[in-house]
């Protein structure tokens, strides 16, 4: 417990997480906890059910920024807790979106990002703070299995030729949250196939660019719904690349006259289970690097670095 003894308000939040989903789930769900509790300015205690000590230890820095009190394992706690107020459940607006008009303290996604920066010691607020990097840095998020990028070496080679310093990271490198978040924060562009890993854009500095690779299957609108609005709320540019059927492994799995290619919307309308089984789980992607080159060039053009202003000069064109 930190600070003087005070009567805290209490908040109960419930979490069931598979270990391999810890990072993506964290990035989706703590912002409702932030929305619910931030206006108490630390005078709140979190009571956790289905307690997972590993999860609590991993994200202790973030939890400690939101509360001045130690978390309570409610599963094994038989004490009677007395306080002025208890809040059961969380307020939420949308995935990775905070609407200031609907928060108790009129705070925004930028306030949440500032909390993450301070909790995880992230150095860059905007891409203008480039530190000692001579080239713009591009983070390539790699997947294994579902929606895997099969020609990543070609993509890395292309990216380097265009002038980027490439940082490639897979799922195994996300376990140390502080170190991983620092790498993301050091980058100017994030590229990855559509999936939960793109929620890591929350660690990007302002004015960075997110490039989701949208798999085949009429998924463009879903991709924009998942990440486009969130990126805008974070001050992150959104530049989408939509895969053609020739770049998808589905071209080898299904005849061209099948609904997968003729009418992918009809596959989506059959529900999540069918969408997952047909369009997502068994699809891998081999990017056409000639097509993808144009997107990377556009990403390079979006990188407008903040520069300090030394002087403003007023010019009267009558004398020119």
C-alpha positions as CSV (number, residue, x, y, z in Angstrom):
1,X,0.0,0.0,0.0
2,X,1.3,3.4,-0.9
3,X,0.6,6.8,0.6
4,X,-1.5,7.8,3.7
5,X,-4.4,5.5,4.7
6,X,-7.5,6.7,3.0
7,X,-10.9,5.1,2.5
8,X,-10.9,3.8,-1.0
9,X,-13.7,3.2,-3.3
10,X,-13.7,-0.4,-4.5
11,X,-14.0,-1.8,-8.0
12,X,-14.5,-5.4,-9.0
13,X,-13.3,-6.7,-12.3
14,X,-13.5,-10.2,-13.6
15,X,-10.9,-11.7,-15.9
16,X,-10.6,-15.1,-17.6
17,X,-7.6,-15.2,-19.9
18,X,-5.7,-17.9,-21.7
19,X,-2.0,-17.4,-21.3
20,X,-1.3,-16.9,-25.0
21,X,-3.9,-14.1,-25.2
22,X,-2.6,-12.1,-22.3
23,X,-1.1,-9.2,-24.2
24,X,-3.9,-8.6,-26.7
25,X,-6.6,-9.0,-24.1
26,X,-4.8,-6.6,-21.8
27,X,-4.8,-4.0,-24.5
28,X,-8.5,-4.4,-25.1
29,X,-9.8,-4.6,-21.6
30,X,-7.8,-2.3,-19.3
31,X,-9.2,0.8,-20.9
32,X,-12.7,0.0,-19.5
33,X,-11.0,-0.3,-16.1
34,X,-9.3,3.0,-16.8
35,X,-12.7,4.6,-17.8
36,X,-14.3,3.2,-14.7
37,X,-11.7,4.2,-12.2
38,X,-9.4,7.0,-13.4
39,X,-11.5,9.8,-12.0
40,X,-10.9,8.5,-8.5
41,X,-7.3,9.5,-9.0
42,X,-5.9,6.5,-7.2
43,X,-8.5,6.4,-4.4
44,X,-9.8,3.1,-5.5
45,X,-9.0,-0.5,-4.7
46,X,-9.3,-3.4,-7.2
47,X,-10.9,-6.6,-6.0
48,X,-10.0,-9.4,-8.4
49,X,-11.9,-12.6,-8.9
50,X,-10.4,-15.7,-10.6
51,X,-7.1,-14.3,-9.4
52,X,-4.1,-15.0,-11.6
53,X,-0.9,-14.0,-9.8
54,X,1.2,-14.1,-13.0
55,X,-1.2,-11.6,-14.7
56,X,-1.2,-9.3,-11.7
57,X,2.6,-9.3,-11.5
58,X,3.0,-8.7,-15.2
59,X,0.8,-5.7,-15.2
60,X,1.5,-4.4,-11.7
61,X,3.0,-1.1,-13.0
62,X,-0.2,-0.2,-14.9
63,X,-2.5,-1.3,-12.0
64,X,-0.4,0.7,-9.5
65,X,-0.8,3.8,-11.7
66,X,-4.6,3.5,-11.4
67,X,-4.7,2.7,-7.7
68,X,-2.8,3.7,-4.6
69,X,-3.8,0.4,-2.9
70,X,-2.7,-3.2,-3.3
71,X,-5.0,-5.4,-5.3
72,X,-7.1,-7.9,-3.3
73,X,-7.5,-11.6,-4.2
74,X,-11.2,-11.8,-3.6
75,X,-11.2,-15.6,-4.2
76,X,-9.4,-16.3,-0.9
77,X,-10.5,-13.2,1.0
78,X,-13.2,-13.9,3.6
79,X,-13.0,-10.5,5.2
80,X,-15.9,-8.0,5.2
81,X,-14.9,-4.9,3.2
82,X,-16.3,-1.6,4.2
83,X,-16.1,1.5,2.1
84,X,-18.2,4.4,1.0
85,X,-18.9,2.9,-2.4
86,X,-18.6,-0.3,-4.4
87,X,-18.6,-0.5,-8.2
88,X,-19.3,-3.9,-9.8
89,X,-18.6,-4.2,-13.5
90,X,-16.9,-1.9,-16.0
91,X,-17.9,1.0,-18.3
92,X,-16.9,0.6,-21.9
93,X,-17.4,2.6,-25.1
94,X,-15.8,0.6,-27.9
95,X,-12.6,-1.5,-28.6
96,X,-9.7,0.8,-27.8
97,X,-11.9,3.9,-27.9
98,X,-12.6,6.3,-25.1
99,X,-15.4,9.0,-25.6
100,X,-14.5,11.9,-23.4
101,X,-18.2,13.1,-23.3
102,X,-19.1,9.8,-21.6
103,X,-16.4,9.6,-19.0
104,X,-16.9,10.8,-15.5
105,X,-13.8,13.1,-15.7
106,X,-13.9,14.0,-19.4
107,X,-10.7,12.2,-20.1
108,X,-9.7,10.6,-23.4
109,X,-7.6,7.9,-25.1
110,X,-4.7,10.2,-24.9
111,X,-4.9,10.2,-21.1
112,X,-4.9,6.4,-21.2
113,X,-1.9,6.4,-23.5
114,X,-0.1,8.9,-21.2
115,X,-0.8,6.5,-18.3
116,X,0.8,3.6,-20.3
117,X,3.8,5.8,-21.2
118,X,4.4,6.7,-17.6
119,X,3.8,3.1,-16.3
120,X,6.1,1.5,-18.9
121,X,8.7,4.3,-19.1
122,X,8.0,4.9,-22.9
123,X,10.1,7.7,-24.2
124,X,8.4,9.0,-27.3
125,X,5.1,10.9,-27.4
126,X,5.4,11.6,-31.1
127,X,7.5,10.5,-34.0
128,X,9.2,13.8,-34.0
129,X,11.2,12.6,-31.0
130,X,13.4,10.3,-33.0
131,X,16.2,10.0,-30.5
132,X,19.3,8.5,-32.1
133,X,17.7,6.7,-35.0
134,X,19.1,7.6,-38.4
135,X,16.3,5.9,-40.4
136,X,12.6,5.6,-39.8
137,X,11.9,2.4,-38.0
138,X,9.2,-0.1,-39.2
139,X,7.9,-2.8,-36.9
140,X,6.8,-6.0,-38.7
141,X,4.5,-8.0,-36.5
142,X,4.7,-11.7,-37.4
143,X,2.1,-14.3,-36.8
144,X,2.5,-18.1,-36.6
145,X,-0.1,-20.4,-38.0
146,X,-3.3,-18.6,-38.8
147,X,-2.8,-15.7,-41.2
148,X,1.0,-16.2,-41.3
149,X,3.1,-14.2,-43.7
150,X,4.9,-16.8,-45.8
151,X,7.4,-14.5,-47.7
152,X,8.5,-12.4,-44.8
153,X,12.1,-12.4,-46.0
154,X,11.1,-10.8,-49.2
155,X,9.0,-8.2,-47.3
156,X,11.9,-7.4,-45.0
157,X,14.3,-7.0,-47.9
158,X,11.9,-4.7,-49.8
159,X,11.3,-2.6,-46.7
160,X,15.0,-2.2,-46.1
161,X,15.6,-1.1,-49.7
162,X,13.0,1.6,-49.3
163,X,14.9,3.1,-46.4
164,X,13.4,1.7,-43.3
165,X,15.2,0.1,-40.4
166,X,13.2,-3.1,-39.9
167,X,12.3,-4.6,-36.6
168,X,10.6,-8.0,-36.9
169,X,8.9,-9.5,-33.8
170,X,6.9,-12.6,-33.2
171,X,4.6,-13.7,-30.4
172,X,7.4,-15.1,-28.3
173,X,8.9,-11.6,-28.0
174,X,5.8,-10.0,-26.5
175,X,6.1,-11.7,-23.1
176,X,8.2,-9.0,-21.4
177,X,5.6,-6.2,-21.6
178,X,7.9,-3.3,-20.7
179,X,10.6,-4.3,-23.2
180,X,8.2,-5.0,-26.0
181,X,6.2,-1.8,-25.5
182,X,9.5,0.1,-25.6
183,X,10.3,-1.5,-29.0
184,X,6.9,-0.6,-30.4
185,X,7.3,3.0,-29.1
186,X,10.6,3.3,-30.8
187,X,9.0,2.6,-34.2
188,X,7.4,5.0,-36.7
189,X,5.4,2.4,-38.7
190,X,3.7,-0.8,-37.6
191,X,2.9,-3.5,-40.3
192,X,1.0,-6.7,-39.6
193,X,-1.7,-9.1,-40.8
194,X,-5.1,-8.2,-39.3
195,X,-5.4,-9.8,-35.8
196,X,-5.3,-9.0,-32.1
197,X,-1.5,-8.3,-32.3
198,X,-2.3,-4.9,-33.9
199,X,-3.8,-3.7,-30.7
200,X,-0.1,-3.1,-29.7
201,X,-0.4,0.1,-31.8
202,X,-1.5,1.7,-28.5
203,X,2.3,2.0,-27.7
204,X,3.1,3.8,-30.9
205,X,4.0,7.5,-30.7
206,X,1.6,10.0,-32.1
207,X,1.7,10.6,-35.9
208,X,3.0,7.0,-36.4
209,X,1.4,4.9,-39.1
210,X,-0.4,1.6,-38.8
211,X,-0.5,-0.6,-41.9
212,X,-2.9,-3.6,-41.4
213,X,-2.7,-6.3,-44.0
214,X,-6.3,-7.4,-44.5
215,X,-6.7,-11.1,-45.5
216,X,-8.9,-12.2,-48.4
217,X,-12.6,-12.5,-47.7
218,X,-14.3,-9.1,-47.9
219,X,-12.8,-8.2,-44.5
220,X,-11.9,-4.6,-45.3
221,X,-14.8,-3.0,-43.4
222,X,-14.2,-5.3,-40.4
223,X,-10.6,-4.3,-40.3
224,X,-11.4,-0.6,-40.5
225,X,-14.0,-1.0,-37.8
226,X,-11.6,-2.9,-35.5
227,X,-8.6,-0.5,-35.9
228,X,-9.4,2.5,-38.1
229,X,-11.4,4.4,-35.5
230,X,-9.0,3.4,-32.7
231,X,-6.0,4.6,-34.7
232,X,-7.7,8.0,-35.3
233,X,-8.4,8.4,-31.6
234,X,-4.7,7.8,-30.8
235,X,-3.4,10.2,-33.4
236,X,-2.1,7.2,-35.4
237,X,-2.4,7.3,-39.2
238,X,-4.2,4.3,-40.8
239,X,-3.0,2.9,-44.2
240,X,-4.7,-0.3,-45.2
241,X,-3.4,-3.1,-47.6
242,X,-6.1,-5.5,-48.9
243,X,-4.9,-8.9,-50.0
244,X,-6.0,-10.2,-53.4
245,X,-7.1,-13.8,-53.9
246,X,-3.8,-14.6,-55.7
247,X,-1.9,-13.6,-52.5
248,X,-4.0,-15.9,-50.3
249,X,-3.4,-19.6,-49.6
250,X,-7.2,-20.1,-50.1
251,X,-6.5,-20.0,-53.8
252,X,-4.9,-23.5,-53.4
253,X,-7.7,-24.8,-51.1
254,X,-10.9,-23.8,-53.0
255,X,-11.9,-23.8,-56.6
256,X,-12.4,-20.3,-58.0
257,X,-16.1,-20.8,-58.5
258,X,-16.7,-21.4,-54.8
259,X,-18.4,-18.7,-52.6
260,X,-15.0,-18.1,-50.9
261,X,-14.0,-16.2,-54.1
262,X,-17.3,-15.5,-55.9
263,X,-19.2,-14.2,-52.9
264,X,-17.1,-14.0,-49.7
265,X,-19.8,-11.9,-48.1
266,X,-22.1,-14.9,-48.0
267,X,-19.4,-16.8,-46.0
268,X,-19.3,-14.0,-43.5
269,X,-23.1,-14.0,-43.1
270,X,-23.0,-17.6,-41.9
271,X,-21.5,-16.4,-38.6
272,X,-18.3,-16.2,-36.7
273,X,-17.6,-20.0,-36.6
274,X,-17.8,-20.3,-40.4
275,X,-15.8,-17.0,-40.9
276,X,-13.1,-18.3,-38.6
277,X,-12.9,-21.8,-40.0
278,X,-13.0,-20.8,-43.7
279,X,-11.5,-17.3,-44.1
280,X,-9.2,-16.8,-41.1
281,X,-7.9,-19.9,-39.4
282,X,-6.6,-21.7,-42.5
283,X,-5.5,-18.7,-44.5
284,X,-1.8,-17.7,-44.9
285,X,-0.6,-14.8,-47.1
286,X,2.2,-14.4,-49.7
287,X,2.4,-10.7,-50.4
288,X,2.9,-9.5,-53.9
289,X,5.9,-7.3,-53.0
290,X,5.4,-5.1,-56.1
291,X,1.9,-4.2,-55.0
292,X,3.0,-3.8,-51.4
293,X,5.8,-1.5,-52.3
294,X,3.4,1.3,-53.1
295,X,1.8,1.0,-49.7
296,X,5.2,1.2,-48.0
297,X,6.2,4.2,-50.1
298,X,3.0,5.9,-49.0
299,X,3.8,5.0,-45.4
300,X,7.2,6.7,-45.8
301,X,5.5,9.8,-47.1
302,X,3.2,10.0,-44.1
303,X,6.1,10.4,-41.7
304,X,6.0,14.1,-41.0
305,X,8.4,14.6,-38.2
306,X,7.8,17.5,-35.7
307,X,10.6,20.1,-35.9
308,X,11.0,23.0,-33.5
309,X,10.1,26.4,-34.8
310,X,12.9,29.0,-34.5
311,X,11.3,32.0,-36.2
312,X,8.3,33.1,-38.3
313,X,9.0,35.5,-41.2
314,X,6.2,37.8,-42.6
315,X,6.6,38.4,-46.3
316,X,4.8,41.1,-48.3
317,X,4.7,39.9,-51.9
318,X,4.2,43.4,-53.2
319,X,8.0,43.9,-52.8
320,X,9.0,40.7,-54.4
